[in-house]
Amino acid sequence: MSKTIRQILGKGNFSINGKLWVEKNGERFFGPGPVELMELIEETGSINKAAKKMKLSYKKAWEIVHNLNSMTAQPLVITATGGENGGGSSISKEARQMINHYHELRKKFKRFMEEETLGLR
């Protein structure tokens, strides 16, 4: 007779956990970090200010932006250099769609993990 997973695990408070990101050609490019960075760019109008709020170097933030923009059909982060106000950055409507979609995926993923955790109890 086959044992249940709960019988195999024995006593203890087990749970299912995981992380969620989007990959392109096997390479991570869209997940919690890029989402937070783009939300902060939207809030502050600046890659530099967003990086500071995340405690990232400007170089690392720029690498994330470059990666996002190079892996999508349209740029997600739009930069403007110079000008009267010193330039700035914004996110595209496609970026906002990606962010919203990611948040929906997170909700579904969380429900999945919660349901699977119930199966361990």
Protein Blocks (a to p, Z undefined) as FASTA:
>chain_A
ZZdfklmnopajddddddddddeehiafbdfklmmmmmmmmmnopaklmmmmnopafklm
mmmmmmmmmmpmbdfbdcdeejjnopaadddfklmmmmmmmmmmmmmmmmmmmmmmmmmZ
Z
